[in-house]
Amino acid sequence: MSEDALPPTPWEKSRRRPAAARTPLTRDRIVDAAFTVLDREGLDGLSMRQVAAELTVAVSALYAHVSAKDELLELMYHRLFDGYDLPAPDPDHWQDQIRDFARDGRARLLAHRDMARISMAHVPFTAELLPKVEQLLAIFRTAGLPDRISAVAGDVLSTYMDGFTLEEGVWADRLRRGSDDDGTETWKQQRAEMEAYFAALPPDRFPHLVALADRMAEETQDERFELGLEIILRGLASYLDDPGPGHS
């Protein structure tokens, strides 16, 4: 120490704060960051490098917890089902139970941008998700659906939910880009334009499109989803009394 330098005073020492401890990196934190990136950038912009930047860590630090992007997507897919269990099978109310399952699934898919694309690339036959598949099959079989129908009904439902929400997300992004609000007014305008277009088609060539012009686009996505779900449920219910070629 030079002659002019003085040691720090006691009160200066007391003002010094210890460096904040770094929050340990965990799989849950990585998945949380991945969802943040997904919502901001979409699936095409989601990368391990972007997730690392969101967490302010080196990319190499992620690989101590997640082997690759594919595993990260699988963890995100598993997170989709966190906190959800199907009820005990009730053959008197199986259709209501499936309605609740489908509505909840759609809501979970819509909670994050492009989640339907991630869902479509994964199958639920993992150790974490097999119990939920078992619960769904139990509802179908306890209701009295033939085994062949029960075996494919869950896939039919998940395909409907994934496909519907994928299209829903695409349209929502498109409408928001052309609107100052959430896209509601833009959808109303496009719906009116579609109705007018179909109604103006030559009726001799397109009699059914003209007749259904005002029905080709439902007022809300909720209405479209519920109608499609009802079509599936009525189709499944038809196998209870007449199993036909699909009976076990």
C-alpha positions in Angstrom: 0.0 0.0 0.0 1.4 3.4 -0.9 1.9 6.1 1.7 -1.0 8.1 0.3 -3.4 5.1 0.2 -5.7 4.7 3.2 -7.4 1.4 4.3 -11.2 1.3 3.9 -13.1 2.7 6.8 -15.4 0.4 8.8 -18.6 1.9 7.4 -17.3 1.5 3.9 -16.9 -2.2 4.5 -20.4 -2.5 5.9 -21.8 -1.0 2.6 -20.3 -3.7 0.5 -22.9 -6.3 -0.5 -21.9 -9.9 -1.3 -22.5 -10.9 -4.8 -26.0 -12.4 -5.4 -25.9 -16.2 -5.6 -26.8 -17.6 -9.0 -30.0 -19.5 -9.2 -29.1 -23.1 -10.0 -29.9 -24.3 -13.5 -32.5 -27.0 -13.6 -34.7 -28.7 -16.2 -37.7 -26.8 -15.0 -36.0 -23.5 -15.5 -34.8 -24.5 -18.9 -38.3 -25.6 -19.9 -39.7 -22.3 -18.6 -37.2 -20.3 -20.6 -38.0 -22.5 -23.7 -41.7 -21.5 -23.4 -40.7 -17.8 -23.1 -38.7 -18.1 -26.4 -41.5 -20.1 -28.1 -44.1 -17.5 -27.3 -41.8 -14.8 -28.6 -40.2 -16.4 -31.6 -42.4 -19.3 -32.5 -41.2 -22.9 -33.0 -39.0 -22.0 -36.0 -37.1 -19.5 -33.8 -36.7 -21.8 -30.8 -33.1 -23.0 -30.4 -30.8 -24.2 -27.6 -28.8 -21.0 -28.2 -31.9 -18.8 -27.7 -32.9 -20.6 -24.6 -29.4 -20.2 -23.2 -29.5 -16.5 -23.9 -32.8 -16.2 -22.2 -31.2 -17.8 -19.1 -27.9 -15.8 -19.5 -25.9 -19.0 -19.5 -23.6 -20.6 -22.0 -25.2 -23.1 -24.3 -22.9 -25.8 -23.0 -24.6 -25.4 -19.5 -27.9 -26.6 -20.9 -26.5 -29.9 -22.1 -25.8 -31.0 -18.5 -29.6 -31.1 -18.1 -31.0 -31.6 -21.6 -29.3 -33.8 -24.2 -30.6 -32.0 -27.3 -33.4 -29.8 -28.7 -35.5 -32.9 -29.3 -35.4 -33.8 -25.7 -36.3 -30.2 -24.8 -39.4 -30.4 -27.0 -40.4 -33.6 -25.4 -40.1 -32.0 -21.9 -42.3 -29.1 -23.2 -44.8 -31.6 -24.4 -44.9 -33.4 -21.1 -45.4 -30.0 -19.3 -48.5 -29.6 -21.4 -50.1 -32.3 -19.2 -48.9 -31.1 -15.8 -51.6 -31.0 -13.2 -54.2 -32.8 -15.4 -55.8 -36.1 -14.6 -58.9 -37.6 -16.2 -61.7 -38.5 -13.8 -62.7 -42.0 -12.9 -64.8 -43.6 -15.8 -68.5 -42.9 -15.6 -70.4 -44.8 -18.3 -73.5 -42.6 -17.8 -71.5 -39.4 -18.5 -68.7 -40.5 -20.7 -69.4 -38.0 -23.4 -69.3 -35.1 -20.9 -66.0 -36.5 -19.7 -64.6 -36.5 -23.2 -65.9 -33.0 -23.9 -64.1 -31.8 -20.8 -60.9 -33.6 -21.9 -61.0 -32.0 -25.4 -61.8 -28.5 -24.1 -59.0 -28.7 -21.6 -56.6 -30.0 -24.2 -57.4 -27.2 -26.6 -56.9 -24.6 -23.8 -53.5 -26.1 -23.0 -52.4 -26.2 -26.6 -53.5 -22.5 -27.0 -51.6 -21.4 -23.9 -48.4 -21.3 -25.9 -47.6 -20.3 -29.5 -47.0 -23.3 -31.8 -47.7 -25.8 -29.1 -49.9 -27.8 -31.5 -46.9 -28.3 -33.8 -44.9 -29.7 -30.9 -47.8 -31.9 -29.9 -48.2 -33.3 -33.4 -44.6 -34.4 -33.5 -44.8 -36.5 -30.3 -46.7 -39.5 -29.2 -48.0 -39.9 -25.6 -46.5 -43.4 -25.1 -43.8 -42.3 -22.6 -43.5 -43.4 -19.0 -44.7 -40.0 -17.9 -47.9 -40.0 -20.1 -48.9 -43.7 -20.3 -51.1 -43.3 -17.1 -53.1 -40.6 -18.8 -53.5 -42.7 -22.0 -54.7 -45.6 -19.7 -57.3 -43.2 -18.1 -58.6 -42.1 -21.5 -59.0 -45.7 -22.7 -60.8 -46.6 -19.5 -63.4 -44.0 -20.2 -64.0 -45.4 -23.7 -64.1 -49.0 -22.7 -66.2 -48.5 -19.6 -68.7 -46.7 -21.8 -69.1 -49.8 -23.8 -67.3 -48.9 -27.0 -65.9 -51.8 -28.9 -62.2 -52.5 -28.4 -61.2 -51.5 -32.0 -63.0 -48.2 -31.6 -61.6 -47.5 -28.2 -58.1 -48.1 -29.4 -58.3 -45.4 -32.1 -60.7 -43.0 -30.5 -58.0 -41.2 -28.5 -55.9 -40.7 -31.6 -58.9 -39.3 -33.4 -59.5 -36.8 -30.6 -55.9 -35.7 -30.3 -55.6 -35.3 -34.1 -58.7 -33.1 -34.1 -57.4 -31.0 -31.2 -53.9 -30.6 -32.7 -55.2 -29.8 -36.2 -57.9 -27.4 -35.0 -55.6 -25.5 -32.7 -52.8 -25.4 -35.3 -55.2 -23.8 -37.8 -56.6 -21.6 -35.0 -53.1 -20.3 -34.2 -52.2 -19.6 -37.8 -55.4 -17.6 -38.3 -54.9 -15.7 -35.1 -51.4 -14.6 -36.1 -52.7 -13.6 -39.5 -55.6 -11.6 -38.2 -53.5 -9.9 -35.5 -51.1 -8.7 -38.2 -53.9 -7.0 -40.0 -55.7 -5.5 -37.0 -55.2 -3.0 -34.3 -57.0 -5.2 -31.7 -57.0 -8.9 -31.1 -58.2 -9.7 -34.6 -61.9 -9.9 -33.7 -63.0 -7.1 -36.1 -60.8 -8.4 -38.8 -62.3 -11.8 -38.5 -65.8 -10.3 -38.7 -64.9 -8.5 -41.9 -63.3 -11.6 -43.5 -66.3 -13.7 -42.5 -68.6 -11.3 -44.2 -66.4 -11.2 -47.3 -66.4 -15.1 -47.4 -70.2 -15.2 -47.1 -70.6 -12.7 -49.8 -68.2 -14.5 -52.1 -69.9 -17.9 -51.7 -73.4 -16.4 -52.1 -72.3 -14.8 -55.4 -71.1 -18.0 -57.0 -73.0 -19.3 -60.0 -75.8 -21.4 -58.3 -76.0 -23.8 -61.3 -72.4 -24.8 -60.7 -72.1 -24.5 -56.9 -75.6 -25.0 -55.5 -74.4 -26.3 -52.2 -71.8 -23.6 -51.6 -74.4 -21.0 -52.3 -77.0 -22.6 -50.1 -74.5 -22.8 -47.2 -72.9 -19.5 -47.8 -73.9 -18.1 -44.4 -72.8 -21.3 -42.6 -69.3 -21.8 -44.1 -67.7 -19.8 -41.3 -69.0 -19.9 -37.7 -69.0 -16.7 -35.7 -66.4 -17.9 -33.2 -63.7 -20.6 -33.0 -65.4 -21.9 -29.9 -68.5 -22.6 -31.9 -66.5 -24.4 -34.6 -64.6 -26.5 -32.1 -67.7 -27.5 -30.2 -69.5 -28.5 -33.4 -66.6 -30.6 -34.6 -66.3 -32.3 -31.2 -70.0 -33.1 -31.2 -69.7 -34.7 -34.6 -66.9 -37.0 -33.2 -68.9 -37.8 -30.1 -72.0 -38.7 -32.0 -70.0 -40.9 -34.3 -68.4 -42.7 -31.4 -71.8 -43.1 -29.7 -73.2 -44.8 -32.8 -70.9 -47.8 -32.1 -72.5 -48.5 -28.7 -75.7 -49.9 -30.3 -74.3 -51.0 -33.7 -70.6 -52.0 -33.4 -70.5 -53.0 -37.1 -67.2 -54.1 -38.6 -65.2 -52.4 -35.9 -66.5 -54.6 -33.1 -64.1 -56.6 -31.0 
